[in-house]
Amino acid sequence: MSPSNHKPKLVIVTGQAGSGKTTLAHSLGKLIYLPVISRDEIKEGYVNTFAVPHYKLPANSNQFATEIFFRVVDLLLSNSVSLIAEAAFQHKTWEPQIARLKNHADTSIIVCELDPETAARRHLQRGLSDAKREFFHGDNRVTYFKQTGEFLAPEKYEPPSLPGIRTIQVSTLSDYDPPLEILADQIIGV
């Protein structure tokens, strides 16, 4: 059977900072045998190359990491490699990229949902417990907390909502709801 007869699967895992999207993406990837391409992990590789903190990199470093992320996703999909793409796909400027990708892949979006306050507290705790997080990402919530001792209010998160793309909301408050096995069936069973 020729690979050109089948579209690769693109599973987009997204959510607000602290919602558990990276953990869910990697757990799901192991369960359904798909590679995970993480925008933040690409950024970490970029920072590692220069071995300087995030704030010492050129101002467009986040944009550059995002461009590389989409190029990697494009490369894999165009070569019939199904994958999970994990990032905070919240910006309207990212929606055209997702709309474009859906033409080349059987696309699903998984939105990790959590109340904004809990997500922001998880995000802060992750940053405080990982001494290198600020080095790689310039985490404003952690920096603000260290400078003021105050909790920075959650930012508004608007997940992508595109017609014609299957979207699954997953609560990440404690266990996954729906569970990973059901998500796997919904993704692979398509």
C-alpha positions as CSV (number, residue, x, y, z in Angstrom):
1,M,0.0,0.0,0.0
2,S,1.4,3.4,-1.0
3,P,1.8,6.0,1.8
4,S,0.3,8.5,-0.6
5,N,-3.1,6.8,-0.2
6,H,-3.3,7.9,3.4
7,K,-3.1,11.2,5.2
8,P,-0.9,11.3,8.3
9,K,-2.5,12.0,11.6
10,L,-1.9,15.4,13.3
11,V,-2.9,15.6,16.9
12,I,-2.6,19.1,18.3
13,V,-2.4,19.3,22.1
14,T,-2.9,22.7,23.5
15,G,-4.1,24.6,26.6
16,Q,-3.1,27.5,28.8
17,A,0.2,27.5,30.7
18,G,0.0,25.0,33.6
19,S,-2.9,23.0,32.1
20,G,-0.8,19.8,31.7
21,K,-0.5,19.8,27.9
22,T,3.1,18.6,27.8
23,T,2.5,15.8,30.2
24,L,-0.7,14.7,28.3
25,A,1.0,15.0,24.9
26,H,4.0,12.7,26.0
27,S,1.7,10.2,27.7
28,L,-0.6,10.0,24.7
29,G,2.4,9.8,22.4
30,K,3.7,6.7,24.2
31,L,0.2,5.1,24.2
32,I,-0.4,5.5,20.5
33,Y,3.2,5.4,19.3
34,L,3.4,8.9,17.8
35,P,6.4,11.3,18.1
36,V,5.7,14.5,20.1
37,I,7.0,17.8,18.6
38,S,6.9,20.3,21.4
39,R,7.3,24.0,20.7
40,D,8.8,24.6,24.1
41,E,11.3,21.8,23.7
42,I,12.5,23.2,20.4
43,K,13.0,26.6,22.2
44,E,15.0,24.8,24.9
45,G,17.2,23.2,22.2
46,Y,17.7,26.7,20.7
47,V,18.7,28.2,24.1
48,N,21.0,25.3,24.8
49,T,22.9,26.1,21.5
50,F,23.8,29.5,22.7
51,A,24.1,28.7,26.4
52,V,22.8,32.1,27.5
53,P,19.6,32.9,29.4
54,H,16.4,33.5,27.4
55,Y,16.6,37.3,28.1
56,K,20.0,37.5,26.5
57,L,18.8,36.0,23.2
58,P,17.6,38.2,20.3
59,A,14.1,39.6,20.9
60,N,12.7,37.5,18.1
61,S,13.8,34.1,19.6
62,N,10.3,33.0,20.5
63,Q,9.1,33.8,17.0
64,F,12.1,31.9,15.6
65,A,11.3,28.8,17.7
66,T,7.7,28.9,16.6
67,E,8.8,29.1,12.9
68,I,11.1,26.1,13.4
69,F,8.3,24.2,15.2
70,F,6.0,24.6,12.2
71,R,8.8,23.7,9.7
72,V,9.5,20.5,11.6
73,V,5.7,19.6,11.7
74,D,5.4,20.4,8.0
75,L,8.5,18.3,7.2
76,L,7.1,15.3,9.1
77,L,3.6,15.5,7.7
78,S,4.8,16.0,4.2
79,N,6.7,12.7,4.6
80,S,3.7,10.8,5.8
81,V,4.8,10.8,9.5
82,S,1.9,11.1,11.9
83,L,2.6,13.1,15.0
84,I,1.5,15.0,18.1
85,A,2.2,18.8,18.0
86,E,2.2,20.4,21.5
87,A,2.1,24.1,22.1
88,A,-0.1,26.9,23.5
89,F,-2.0,27.4,20.2
90,Q,-3.9,30.4,21.5
91,H,-2.9,33.3,19.3
92,K,-5.0,34.2,16.3
93,T,-1.8,34.3,14.2
94,W,-1.4,30.6,14.8
95,E,-4.8,29.7,13.6
96,P,-3.9,30.1,9.9
97,Q,-1.0,27.6,10.4
98,I,-3.4,25.1,11.9
99,A,-5.9,25.7,9.1
100,R,-3.1,25.1,6.6
101,L,-1.9,21.9,8.3
102,K,-5.4,20.4,8.3
103,N,-5.3,20.2,4.5
104,H,-2.3,17.8,4.8
105,A,-3.3,15.7,7.7
106,D,-6.2,14.0,9.5
107,T,-6.3,16.7,12.3
108,S,-7.6,16.6,15.8
109,I,-7.2,19.2,18.5
110,I,-7.1,18.2,22.2
111,V,-7.6,21.2,24.5
112,C,-6.4,20.6,28.1
113,E,-8.9,22.4,30.3
114,L,-8.4,23.6,33.8
115,D,-9.8,26.6,35.7
116,P,-7.4,29.6,35.1
117,E,-6.5,30.0,38.7
118,T,-5.4,26.4,39.2
119,A,-3.5,26.4,35.9
120,A,-1.7,29.6,36.9
121,R,-0.7,28.2,40.3
122,R,0.5,25.0,38.6
123,H,2.5,27.1,36.2
124,L,4.1,29.1,39.0
125,Q,4.9,26.0,41.0
126,R,6.5,24.3,38.0
127,G,8.7,27.4,37.5
128,L,9.7,27.6,41.2
129,S,10.5,23.9,41.4
130,D,12.6,24.0,38.2
131,A,15.6,26.3,38.7
132,K,16.4,26.3,35.0
133,R,12.9,27.1,33.7
134,E,13.5,30.9,33.7
135,F,16.9,30.4,32.0
136,F,15.1,28.7,29.0
137,H,11.8,30.5,28.9
138,G,12.0,33.8,30.7
139,D,8.9,32.9,32.8
140,N,7.2,36.2,33.7
141,R,4.9,34.6,36.4
142,V,8.0,33.2,38.3
143,T,10.0,36.4,37.9
144,Y,7.1,38.5,39.1
145,F,6.6,36.2,42.1
146,K,10.3,36.3,43.0
147,Q,10.4,40.1,42.8
148,T,7.1,40.9,44.6
149,G,6.0,37.7,46.5
150,E,2.7,38.2,44.8
151,F,0.7,35.8,42.6
152,L,0.3,37.1,39.0
153,A,-3.3,36.8,37.9
154,P,-4.0,34.3,35.1
155,E,-3.8,35.5,31.5
156,K,-6.8,35.0,29.2
157,Y,-6.5,31.9,27.1
158,E,-8.5,31.4,23.9
159,P,-8.0,28.0,22.4
160,P,-8.2,27.5,18.7
161,S,-11.6,26.8,17.3
162,L,-11.6,26.0,13.6
163,P,-14.5,24.6,11.6
164,G,-13.9,21.1,10.2
165,I,-11.4,20.1,12.9
166,R,-12.4,17.6,15.5
167,T,-11.9,19.2,18.9
168,I,-11.8,17.2,22.2
169,Q,-11.8,19.0,25.6
170,V,-9.9,17.1,28.3
171,S,-10.2,18.0,32.0
172,T,-6.7,17.8,33.6
173,L,-7.7,18.7,37.1
174,S,-6.7,15.3,38.6
175,D,-6.9,12.4,36.2
176,Y,-7.7,12.9,32.5
177,D,-11.4,13.2,31.7
178,P,-11.9,11.5,29.3
179,P,-9.1,9.0,30.1
180,L,-6.1,8.6,27.8
181,E,-7.4,5.2,26.5
182,I,-10.6,6.9,25.2
183,L,-8.6,9.7,23.6
184,A,-6.4,7.1,21.9
185,D,-9.5,5.3,20.5
186,Q,-10.9,8.6,19.3
187,I,-7.6,9.6,17.6
188,I,-6.5,6.2,16.2
189,G,-10.0,4.9,15.5
190,V,-10.7,7.7,13.1
